[in-house]
């Protein structure tokens, strides 16, 4: 069994990771901790919202993209290793894109059996009832999604 565990760098990442570790052990599964660097963060509000028809064409250069990805991957690996996961196989992967759509595509293309995701991540209060990423995933993915209820007072 393969379990995808999308994570951000919020304070709740450790709780979600430990929960996924417990479920993974019970199901004799392999875990993949997955982080998507939101490419929309590289552009100003005015660029994206004033000229939305041009947004898909805006890209950062490949050297900068690689440097951002490598740096983030090193920090993500360090974060996951600090959680001291034991007795289960796991991998780490970092991508650059739009999180909600890339998580769905990645899960489907790599034939995951389950997605475990936190109910809230590192976002604004507008997502207080259900995080926007998890809301999108729960409506657009074709495999089971287990939503780990996050204490929103500890999200940042």
ZIWOVEN-V27079 format. One line per field, one symbol per residue. phi: phi as a letter, one per 30 degrees, with the letter a starting at -180 (. if undefined). burial: b if it has 24 or more other C-alpha atoms within 12 Angstrom, else e. A space follows every 50 residues. Layout:
BEGIN
phi=???
burial=???
END
This chain:
BEGIN
phi=.cccbdbccdddedddddddeddeddchcccbdbbcddddddbdedddcd bddcedddbddddddddddddddddddddddddhdbiadbbbbbbclced dddddddddchdcaccbddbbdbdddcddaedddddddcbccbdbccddc dddcdd
burial=ebbbbbbbbbbbbbbbbbbbbebbeeeebbbbbbbbbbbeeeeeeeeeee eeeeeeeeeeeeeeeeebbeebbeebbebbeeeebeeeebbbbbbbbebb bbbbebbeeeebbbbbbbbbbbeeeeeeebbbbbbebbeebebebbbbbb ebeebe
END
